Every structure is written in structure tokens, then in C-alpha cells.
Amino acid sequence: MQILLVEDDVEAAGHVGNGLREAGYTVHHCADGQAGLDAARAVRYDLLIVDRMLPHVDGLTIVATLRLENLHAPVLLLSALGTIDDRVEGLRAGGDDYLVKPFAFAELLARVEALLRRAAGDSQNLGVLRVADLEINVMARRVMRAGRPIDLTAKEFQLLDFLVRRAGQVVTRTMLLESVWNLHFDPQTNLIDVHISRLRQAIDREFNPPLLHTIRGVGYSIRDPGQGA
């Protein structure tokens, strides 16, 4: 489950981003409005968390622009502006929820979960990803293959979610480091190899055919063998 966080306050972004990652979400952070708008146009995110006061492009403009462009991912607006008129303005601009700063992270997480549940209910099977006989229920954080449940850690689930959303594509190590671990440098460890190995054991060891493939010198790919290489 991918979340775009558009927040120019570095400390606040770190707190929210780290908390969401610990909860099992993949978080992409942008520190200004224009970068956030560009990111929302480029990638299909499951949820956007957008600060109202941003450099270059403000949060309400971001939301209104995305709605005009028929991009309907749920948006949680964050703002220190908390009057009734402020909240109404945010919702009328296209926001789905409005949270006033300062807030407790537990409340933000509850609102995120509620928005994602609502979005899943608005579109049949939106919260279910499938590759061959592998099924991921992203809302329930449940993975099954051939009807059998598979237990994964939070990080393994994030890794699988990222790969499955790009099924049939090659995902590079850099993409995984940045999107799953939020690292913008290579730590020169076997971090990815260990997690890929564990994930492969979980989803492929007792099943055929294998779905998770190593593309030597490039990265990894999850593929449905019935759809060709």
C-alpha cells in the first residue's frame, strides 16, 4: 500500500513517514507542492497526505488540480488552520478528510485506515492484488497462495506489495532501497538479498511454478507464468 506524503516540515514528515512505515506502508515523501503534484501524477498512490501550506504549490491547489485531472486517490489534508471555514474549504477543494495540527499519530493512522477502507469499498476488489494463484489483500494485510495462508513480516509484506504492483516489470535494487527501505544510498550490505530470499521461501518454496525471479545484474521481477516472460 503506497502513500504519498507532501509535507515541507522535515521533522513532521520524518515522524509521520516513519510511523507509517512501521505500520507496514510504503511512503514517498515530497517536501514542496510542485514535487508532490508531479509525483501524484506520475504514480498511482493509494492515499495522499498533503499539508495545506506548502512552497511553490499549496495543498488545496494540489487537490483541486488532481480532481480536475480525474485522479481520485483519497486525500488527507493536514493544516494548522483549524476553523470550521478552513475545514470546509479543504473538503470542498477535493480533500476526503482534514486533520488539524498538532495531532497524535494514532489519530492520523486511524484516519488513514478509514480512508483506505472507504476507498476499497468504493471499488470492488480494489484492495486485492493477484498474480497467478498469489493473492494479497492489502487492507487485511493477508497473503494467500493456492488458497493457503502465508505469514510475512511487515517488511516482507511491503516488499511483496511493491513487487506485485509492478508484476511483469523488472524492479531494480535502487528502486527497492528507496521505496521499501527509504534509503537513498546503497548500504553495501546484503539487506535486499536476505529479504528477497525469505520472501521467495515464503511464496515459492512449496508452490509451483515459481513467481519471484532474479534478473541477474538488474534486479527482481514477479511474473505470472501464464502471461509469458
Disulfide bonds with the S-S distance in Angstrom:
none
